[in-house]
């Protein structure tokens, strides 16, 4: 069975999209979203669906309901300063984060 992952950044249109893309390329189900752009109800539903939640900055953990904190893993890519979605530095940070999650047995 495929694992299901929720990727969370601020607005759900750059960092989380790239992380979800990386996960999908490796056969996982992944949904990008933004804690600022989704309702609390939608975030809760998505967190319920996911086997794990990847936040793109450590402080975003606080945007996830405490009852789901056991699912949260930080993929620290920093603030959204990247501009184009496929910025080479962002790509490296996402790939490194993916490799770390794999090494930790999360994937």
MOSULBEL-V533904 format. One record per residue. RES is the residue in one letter. OMEGA is omega in degrees with one decimal (NA if undefined). NEAR is the number of other ideal C-beta (glycine too) atoms within 10 Angstrom. Layout:
res = {RES & RES}
omega = {OMEGA & OMEGA}
near = {NEAR & NEAR}
This chain:
res = {X & X & X & X & X & X & X & X & X & X & X & X & X & X & X & X & X & X & X & X & X & X & X & X & X & X & X & X & X & X & X & X & X & X & X & X & X & X & X & X & X & X & X & X & X & X & X & X & X & X & X & X & X & X & X & X & X & X & X & X & X & X & X & X & X & X & X & X & X & X & X & X & X & X & X & X & X & X & X & X & X & X & X & X & X & X & X & X & X & X & X & X & X & X & X & X & X & X & X & X & X & X & X & X & X & X & X}
omega = {178.9 & 172.3 & -179.1 & -176.6 & 172.9 & -179.5 & -171.8 & 168.7 & -175.0 & -176.5 & 176.7 & -178.1 & 178.6 & -174.0 & -179.3 & 178.2 & -179.4 & 178.2 & 178.4 & 177.3 & 179.9 & -180.0 & 179.8 & 178.5 & 179.6 & 170.7 & 178.9 & 169.3 & -178.2 & 178.1 & 173.3 & 174.6 & 178.2 & 179.4 & -179.1 & -173.8 & 178.8 & 175.7 & 177.3 & -179.7 & 179.1 & 177.6 & 179.2 & 178.7 & -179.7 & 178.0 & 177.0 & -178.7 & -170.9 & 170.6 & 178.1 & 179.7 & 179.0 & 176.2 & -172.6 & 172.2 & -176.5 & -177.3 & 177.2 & 176.6 & -179.7 & 179.1 & 178.8 & -179.8 & -177.7 & -178.9 & 178.0 & -177.0 & 177.8 & 179.2 & -169.8 & 174.1 & -179.1 & 169.8 & -170.4 & 175.6 & 177.8 & -178.8 & 179.7 & 179.1 & -165.1 & -177.3 & -179.2 & -174.2 & -174.1 & 179.0 & -176.7 & 178.9 & 176.5 & 178.3 & 179.5 & 180.0 & 178.7 & 179.2 & 177.2 & 177.5 & 176.9 & -179.4 & 178.5 & 178.6 & 177.7 & 179.3 & 179.8 & 178.3 & 179.0 & -179.0 & NA}
near = {5 & 10 & 14 & 15 & 25 & 27 & 28 & 30 & 28 & 18 & 16 & 20 & 14 & 23 & 32 & 29 & 21 & 23 & 29 & 22 & 16 & 18 & 25 & 14 & 10 & 10 & 9 & 16 & 16 & 23 & 18 & 24 & 22 & 21 & 19 & 12 & 13 & 17 & 8 & 10 & 8 & 11 & 21 & 15 & 12 & 19 & 20 & 12 & 13 & 21 & 14 & 21 & 24 & 28 & 25 & 29 & 18 & 12 & 8 & 22 & 16 & 11 & 18 & 20 & 11 & 9 & 10 & 18 & 12 & 8 & 17 & 21 & 16 & 17 & 24 & 13 & 25 & 13 & 10 & 16 & 10 & 18 & 9 & 8 & 13 & 12 & 16 & 9 & 11 & 22 & 16 & 11 & 20 & 25 & 13 & 13 & 20 & 19 & 11 & 15 & 19 & 11 & 9 & 9 & 6 & 16 & 17}
